[in-house]
Amino acid sequence: MTPAPLLYTYRRCPYAMRARMALLQAGVAFDAFEIVLRDKPAEMLALSPKGTVPVLRLPDGQVLEQSLDIMRWAFVETGDTGGWWASAQSASNFELLAICDGGFKHHLDRYKYPERFDGVDSKVHHREQAVDVLLKPLDAQLQSAGQLGGQGPCAADIAIFPFVRQFAAVEPGWFGELPLLALSRWLGRWLIHPLFEAAMPKLNVGQPLPFPAPRS
Ligand SMILES: N[C@@H](CCC(=O)N[C@@H](CS)C(=O)NCC(=O)O)C(=O)O
């Protein structure tokens, strides 16, 4: 029997979340190997020495070591039957994704962990920058349709949502007061979306399991 693709993952990593959600949405059966970042398994590092998750090992030995490559593979490999990949292919989505993985992630890290970067005094600066670079344009985009795919969700929604979730969770009370209503509705819908729930089971570290794992 052909082995299932093996995903090295970390539950709370937003890049790994987008990969798990894409694989699940595309209907790809895979095994998930939960890691701890401070003690990465040697077999993962042998496949992908850069040492970040997610990493997907395919049955033919090919290794995908970027979350967006894993998403693309998942949808394209399965014929993109739901159109989640095709409907993400717009200039505005490309731009939002580039900002998410670039400037927004930069400011998110410095907002969330100011002590690890330029100090607590810069926290508010990075919070404001994060709102300006991504959250305002994302809100504007979502005002015309509730999802980045237009009428329905697409790969860009699940690629960006885990990062906005992380941002909102730093100071939920403050975030809730932001006048970005379309964004807030979009986030609220994703937080209770069955696809997100299915992507978030707690797995034992180091035990590859068919995904989604049975609930404990
Ligand atoms: N460009 C990569 C970034 C992945 C990434 O940075 N993942 C983080 C966890 S959220 C990681 O593995 N960091 C390594 C570490 O902290 O040791 C992707 O899109 O997959």
The ligand as an SDF file (V2000), in Angstrom:
LIG
                    3D

 20 19  0  0  0  0  0  0  0  0999 V2000
    8.1420   30.2240    5.1050 N   0  0  0  0  0  0  0  0  0  0  0  0
    7.8100   29.1170    5.9750 C   0  0  0  0  0  0  0  0  0  0  0  0
    7.7810   29.6130    7.4170 C   0  0  0  0  0  0  0  0  0  0  0  0
    7.4790   28.5140    8.4250 C   0  0  0  0  0  0  0  0  0  0  0  0
    7.8730   28.9170    9.8610 C   0  0  0  0  0  0  0  0  0  0  0  0
    8.5890   29.9050   10.0770 O   0  0  0  0  0  0  0  0  0  0  0  0
    7.4440   28.1160   10.8430 N   0  0  0  0  0  0  0  0  0  0  0  0
    7.8730   28.3510   12.2090 C   0  0  0  0  0  0  0  0  0  0  0  0
    6.8340   27.9500   13.2340 C   0  0  0  0  0  0  0  0  0  0  0  0
    5.4070   28.9680   13.1810 S   0  0  0  0  0  0  0  0  0  0  0  0
    9.0780   27.4870   12.4870 C   0  0  0  0  0  0  0  0  0  0  0  0
    9.0770   26.3210   12.1690 O   0  0  0  0  0  0  0  0  0  0  0  0
   10.1170   28.0660   13.1060 N   0  0  0  0  0  0  0  0  0  0  0  0
   11.3010   27.3270   13.4730 C   0  0  0  0  0  0  0  0  0  0  0  0
   11.6910   27.5130   14.8910 C   0  0  0  0  0  0  0  0  0  0  0  0
   11.0450   28.2720   15.6250 O   0  0  0  0  0  0  0  0  0  0  0  0
   12.6390   26.8410   15.2910 O   0  0  0  0  0  0  0  0  0  0  0  0
    6.5000   28.4930    5.5220 C   0  0  0  0  0  0  0  0  0  0  0  0
    5.6920   29.2000    4.9140 O   0  0  0  0  0  0  0  0  0  0  0  0
    6.2700   27.2910    5.7340 O   0  0  0  0  0  0  0  0  0  0  0  0
  1  2  1  0
  2  3  1  0
  2 18  1  0
  3  4  1  0
  4  5  1  0
  5  6  2  0
  5  7  1  0
  7  8  1  0
  8  9  1  0
  8 11  1  0
  9 10  1  0
 11 12  2  0
 11 13  1  0
 13 14  1  0
 14 15  1  0
 15 16  2  0
 15 17  1  0
 18 19  2  0
 18 20  1  0
M  END
$$$$
